[in-house]
């Protein structure tokens, strides 16, 4: 009887030992993305020192363009908390139709340069409540600028803008921020007006 108990005890201990040596396989967690809490949209008017007027996001700061090729009234709308930059360039046309054609060509060329990485470029024309017309281009894919636009009165004023993210983050991760800033840009265009010289 004693031998049977010892044998049974040894079998139980051996069984536990063998079952504890079982190889465990680890399954990686699925890829996740950071949660992005986006603030509500609030706007304020741009100061009076520019030849254009519009309302821009209270979450953006206006910074003067200090690049070597900048001109007067070129600015950046910097969303510091979101890591985004809307670059705005302005040109006075002075009723020069040749200058207007060149600026339109440049705008389309700058957008088409992204065709190498973009898998879609959707252009549309926006009619604003003030009777202005703006052309907006939405670019899909791993492009440096996901949203570009321009507006002109075709005689005196030309304003062009582009959304940039100075980061290597993939655009699908940035999509909520891109969509958020697109709303702000559409509001900017809907409130855009020109100052008479």
Secondary structure, DSSP 4 states (H G I P E B T S, - for coil): -HHHHHHHHHHHHHHHHHHHTPPPPP-PPPP------PPPP-EEEPPTTSSEE-EEETT-EEEE--STT--TT-EEEEETTTTEEEEEEEEE-TT-HHHHHHHHHHHHHHHHGGGGTEEEEEEEEEE-TTS-EEEEEEEEES-SEEEEEEEE-SSSEEEEEEEE--S---HHHHHHHHHHHHHHHHHHHHT-EE---
